[in-house]
């Protein structure tokens, strides 16, 4: 939460963009959970619902953009207040991209169902990575709500596990395709889903990095993890 100001309306404006960003995050979180469920169950109807939510996600991004622009123009915030506005703008951009990736997952599910593509591919790694990505997103939003830099630093570290699951699945998928070229087209669709999950983890990590930026005033996007931990614990 932002510090108190002499202007109660300024506090209300800052609280509003923070609250609306978290509302958008909750919507995207729901969209991602449904996308992964549609993949697990090959539910085309659920996939269609995921794709419909994309309009609401985009509307949130536009509305919050306007709110932030008005604060910048009217309040001319400085220091941590300015970092909060910038952090919210960066966070909603990443949330919109998570929504895009959930939409892509749903679209691939619908395509697999539409062409009735049976596959004998063990996708356990994608399901695991999907749950990890959903967990990272939920934790990054919680860290943002509490401005918890220590929790944010741990999220950045944990994204590595999603990357490892993705690399393991790609190696296995190459073996499947080598053994049975008939599944290549289906395997490539599933590979796109796996890549979308990996990118979602990256976006959740980015949001966590913005928490440290707002809270500590340091851009930690391109520094070694040991240094990031050090900054988060100051």
Secondary structure, 3 states (H helix, E strand, C coil): CCCCCCCHHHHHHHHHHHHHHHHHHHHHHHHHHHHHHHHHHCCHHHHHHHHHHHHHHHHHHHHHHHHHHHHHHHHCCCHHHHHHHHHHHHHHHHHHHHHHHHHHHHHHHHHHHHCCCCCCCCCHHHHHHHHHHHHHHHHHHHHHHHCCHHHHHHHHHHHHHHHHHHHHHHHHHHHHHHHCHHHHHHHHHHHHHHHHHHHHHHHHHHHHHHHHHHHHCCCCCCCCHHHHHHHHCC
